[in-house]
Structure formats: C-alpha cells, structure tokens
C-alpha cells in the first residue's frame, strides 16, 4: 500500500481525489480508514477481491472500490459484484491493435 494517498483528480474524481492501491483486505481497510476515497484492489483473485471489497464497504460505506489487475473480457463477470464500483481493464488499451494511417492537409 502506498504510504500516502495520491491525487486521482480528473473528471468524475471523488471530492478529495485520494486513491490508494491495495493488495489485501487489511490494506484496503487501512487506506479507507486513513481517508482514501478510492481503494484500488489490485491483482486479487475474484474471491479475495469480493471479500476485501465487502469488508471495506461494511467499514466505510462511502469508499469507492475499484478492481484492477489481470482482468480481461472473458473473466470480467467473475470480478463484478455488489461491493465493486469500478473495474479497470488494461487489456482495453495495452492489447488494442494498432492502426497505421496518415493525414494529409491540403491548402485551400
């Protein structure tokens, strides 16, 4: 877990914008207890993720729980649940095929 919550500002960000990446339920509880608005549960197995998310939500109803790490379209349903607010999927960007094109601007 990061020592200090970090700014996650931008459109749709929470009021203070603090998000903390966590790898366990204990870290998630500590982060939310320290004032993080977003708890990013990273690289947890689905069952561990749901357990950690439920514990964080019971203790801190206001916290936003984000699932991340190794989630692909085929496994997405396993990561969805009543205590998960956001799912991040890097496969949408880092595995996207490239498109080679050129733009030619013509003078009027």
Phi, psi and omega in degrees: 000141177297145181293326181233141173301146181248156181286125178244041186296165180137177180304131179080005181291157179288168185307313179267340178074020181272126175230142181229129177278128184232152179239014177199166177296320180299317178294321179297317178295319179294318180295313179296321178295333178275356176110005178295136177274333182236127175247113181263110179271109191251131173060039175260146172296151184310314181296317178295321178300312182294323177295312180296318180296317180297317179296318179295317182290323179296318182282330185218085185304329186281344186290141174268127181255125180244132176262138183204159172098104175075014181270125177238168184304322182292330182258357183310314181304331180293337185261354179274143179186173186293343182254002180260122181266327187219142173236126177257134181229101179297337181298340179290335181246312185284346178250008181287141178291151180274161178229123181262119178211163178231155179236125179247122180264124180260138176288141179291000000 
